[in-house]
Amino acid sequence: MKIAKKRLQHAIARFKQGFADGPTRALDELLSSDVVCAIVDEEVGAYRERVYPPLTTLGLFIGQALSCDGACQDAVARHLSERTAQGEPQCSLSSSPYCKARSRLPLSLIECLAVSVGERLEQMSYQNWKWRGRSVKLLDGTTVSMPDTEANQAVYPQSGEQQPGLGFPLAMLVALISLSTGAVLRWATGPCRGKGSGEQALFRTLMPHLSAGDIILVDRFHCTYFTVAMLSEHGVDLLTRQHQRRGTDLRQGQRLGQRDRLVTWIRPQRPQWMDAATYARMPQQLSLRQTEVAGRILVTTLTDARSVAPLDLDTLYRQRWQVEVDLRSMKAVMGMDILRAKSPSMIDKEIAVHLLAYNLVRGLMARAAAGADVIARTLSFKGALQLLLAFQQQLRWAGRKSVDVMCAHLLGAISTMKLPIRPGRIEPHAIKRRPKPHALLTVPRQIARARIIRARGAYA
């Protein structure tokens, strides 16, 4: 069945209007209707017009990711209210049709849209948002939890330190994020246990998506010979801290300045995960720069000491903390820390939808920053999300004349949500508020429930 183009265009316009896309079609620069149509054609193909067509389902799914509730029943209720407002026939309040529509959504559709938005944001970022005109990428990994079902445990097993029935499945998420805009450019997911499931293994799957001339900031866990060698193959520069297990003698190597040396690393033995052909391709040695600034040993392939001073490296490396804040925004602010889906296929879609929603909010922040001539990274993600949610329902159903005014007010308000400048801020990695003194569950829940029932029977 051929896709009805007019209906698809209408669905796209309705979807984009919720993200402050007024009659000026400002969002077209980031996510054009032609691009969305092409992606839907390729990834979905022909589909029947139902109560929950693909883009309507995706819009409701994104609403779940942005909502504090996040329940499927809430999404169905919102859809019912929208149909009622448009004078369309009412739909059932049962969440089953909506859940089936979500299961029909191709994962590739969500991924393509999220990557398209992220890459377009990076291409559109201004030169003064970058570091000396170069794109800087951030990379870090985190874990997300999910319901304890057999299907989830089979693909994303729980920690090996927990007994069966007492833990929750965990997925490792490694994200490649733009320093200039905060958008997620690519990501990789995998289990937290098993061969090839570590953060470095997932990072290697993302390396082909880096561009020559990029600079990547990573933590000391990735300060390894083969990581540097593989990034150099792609023409990517690295800046990181020295690994704590690697000895550093700043008296050795070619002197570039005080506590600043050009050193040579010799290729180590082939690791188990690397095949012989790849190992043979790796260089016999690498020339790297090691410098000490404020008690930190930095390692980088930016070896020109005349153009990049140690203090410049330290200032740039401090920006790596932004990736920690970005992951916190996804997990704490958007609620991606604990996922809801009960099957691995829906877990992957739920992660992709959260990242697509995150990128759309980042796109809104970039537009607000560009209009107010401020740097996008100085704006608050949580503040932007709060404003979007406050305006979104009115934007979706506002008349044509009032949409432009509302969009201008929304973007202007977001541009004022600036983060406080806190140079050298230090906070303890500890919590003050104590948890409630509930006993820990030390046996599977069904066994604990059976014990309670038996105990009640004894006193009956």
Long-range contacts (C-beta under 8 A, 24 or more apart in sequence): 1-46, 1-47, 1-48, 2-46, 3-40, 3-41, 3-44, 3-45, 3-46, 3-47, 4-49, 5-37, 7-49, 7-53, 8-37, 8-40, 8-55, 9-33, 9-37, 11-53, 11-55, 11-56, 12-36, 12-37, 12-55, 14-59, 14-396, 15-55, 15-58, 15-59, 17-395, 17-396, 17-403, 18-59, 18-392, 18-395, 18-396, 19-360, 19-363, 19-364, 19-388, 19-392, 20-364, 20-367, 20-388, 20-391, 20-395, 20-406, 20-407, 20-410, 20-411, 21-407, 22-403, 22-404, 22-406, 22-407, 23-400, 23-403, 23-404, 24-404, 24-407, 26-367, 26-407, 27-363, 27-367, 29-120, 29-124, 30-117, 30-120, 30-121, 30-124, 30-363, 30-366, 30-367, 31-113, 31-116, 31-117, 31-120, 31-360, 31-363, 35-116, 36-113, 39-109, 39-112, 39-113, 39-116, 40-109, 42-112, 43-106, 43-108, 43-109, 43-112, 44-106, 44-109, 50-97, 50-101, 51-79, 51-91, 51-97, 52-79, 52-97, 52-98, 52-101, 54-101, 54-104, 54-105, 54-109, 57-98, 57-101, 57-102, 57-104, 57-105, 58-105, 58-109, 58-110, 58-113, 58-353, 60-98, 61-102, 61-105, 61-349, 61-353, 62-353, 62-356, 62-357, 62-360, 64-353, 65-334, 65-335, 65-336, 65-350, 65-353, 65-354, 65-356, 65-357, 66-334, 66-357, 66-361, 66-385, 66-388, 66-389, 67-389, 68-335, 70-335, 70-340, 71-340, 72-98, 72-99, 72-102, 82-396, 82-397, 85-397, 102-346, 102-349, 103-345, 103-346, 105-349, 107-345, 107-348, 107-349, 107-352, 110-349, 110-352, 110-353, 110-356, 111-352, 113-356, 114-184, 114-352, 114-355, 114-356, 114-359, 115-185, 115-186, 117-183, 117-356, 117-359, 117-360, 117-363, 118-178, 118-183, 118-184, 118-185, 118-186, 118-359, 119-185, 121-178, 121-181, 121-183, 121-359, 121-362, 121-363, 121-366, 122-178, 122-180, 122-181, 122-183, 122-185, 124-366, 125-178, 125-180, 125-181, 125-366, 125-376, 126-180, 126-370, 128-375, 129-180, 129-181, 129-375, 129-376, 129-377, 130-179, 130-180, 131-179, 131-215, 131-316, 134-213, 134-214, 134-215, 135-178, 135-179, 135-180, 135-211, 135-213, 135-214, 135-215, 136-178, 136-179, 136-180, 136-214, 136-215, 136-216, 136-217, 136-316, 136-319, 137-176, 137-177, 137-178, 137-179, 137-185, 137-210, 137-214, 137-215, 137-216, 137-217, 138-176, 138-177, 138-178, 138-179, 138-216, 138-217, 138-218, 138-319, 138-320, 138-322, 138-323, 138-326, 139-174, 139-175, 139-176, 139-177, 139-203, 139-206, 139-216, 139-217, 139-218, 139-222, 139-323, 140-174, 140-175, 140-177, 140-218, 140-219, 140-323, 140-324, 140-327, 141-172, 141-173, 141-174, 141-175, 141-199, 141-202, 141-203, 142-172, 142-173, 142-175, 142-327, 142-331, 143-170, 143-171, 143-172, 143-173, 143-192, 144-170, 144-171, 144-173, 144-331, 144-336, 144-337, 144-338, 144-339, 144-351, 145-169, 145-170, 145-337, 145-338, 145-339, 146-170, 146-171, 146-338, 146-339, 146-340, 146-341, 146-347, 147-339, 147-340, 147-341, 147-342, 149-342, 149-343, 151-342, 151-343, 151-344, 152-342, 152-343, 152-344, 152-347, 154-344, 155-191, 155-344, 155-347, 156-191, 156-192, 156-344, 156-347, 157-191, 157-192, 157-193, 157-194, 159-192, 159-193, 160-193, 164-444, 165-443, 165-444, 165-445, 165-446, 165-447, 166-441, 166-442, 166-443, 166-444, 171-347, 171-351, 172-197, 172-198, 172-199, 172-202, 173-351, 174-199, 174-202, 174-203, 174-206, 175-323, 175-326, 175-327, 175-355, 176-206, 176-209, 176-210, 177-322, 177-323, 177-326, 179-217, 179-319, 179-322, 179-377, 180-376, 180-377, 181-362, 181-365, 181-366, 181-376, 181-377, 182-322, 182-326, 182-362, 182-365, 182-376, 182-377, 182-381, 183-358, 183-359, 183-362, 183-363, 183-366, 184-326, 184-355, 184-358, 184-359, 185-209, 187-351, 187-355, 189-348, 189-351, 195-273, 196-273, 200-224, 200-227, 201-273, 203-227, 204-230, 207-231, 207-234, 207-236, 208-234, 210-234, 210-236, 211-235, 211-236, 212-236, 215-239, 215-302, 215-316, 217-316, 217-317, 217-319, 217-320, 217-323, 218-320, 219-320, 220-244, 223-299, 225-265, 225-267, 225-268, 225-286, 226-271, 226-274, 226-282, 228-265, 228-286, 228-288, 228-301, 229-267, 229-282, 229-283, 229-286, 231-301, 232-283, 232-286, 232-301, 237-300, 237-301, 237-302, 238-299, 238-300, 238-301, 239-298, 239-299, 239-300, 239-301, 239-302, 239-313, 239-316, 239-317, 240-298, 240-299, 240-300, 240-317, 241-296, 241-297, 241-298, 241-299, 241-317, 242-290, 242-297, 242-298, 242-299, 248-290, 248-297, 250-290, 250-292, 250-297, 253-290, 256-289, 256-291, 256-303, 256-305, 257-291, 257-305, 257-309, 257-310, 259-291, 259-292, 259-293, 259-310, 260-289, 260-290, 260-291, 260-292, 260-305, 260-310, 261-289, 261-290, 261-291, 262-287, 262-288, 262-289, 262-303, 263-287, 263-288, 263-289, 263-290, 264-288, 322-377, 326-381, 329-358, 329-381, 329-382, 330-354, 330-355, 330-358, 333-381, 333-382, 333-385, 334-358, 334-385, 361-385, 361-388, 364-388, 364-410, 364-411, 364-414, 365-414, 367-411, 368-410, 368-411, 368-412, 368-414, 368-415, 369-415, 371-411, 371-412, 371-415, 372-411, 372-412, 372-415, 372-416, 374-415, 374-418, 378-418, 378-419, 379-414, 379-415, 379-417, 379-418, 379-419, 380-417, 380-418, 380-419, 383-414, 383-417, 384-414, 384-417, 387-413, 387-414, 387-417, 388-414
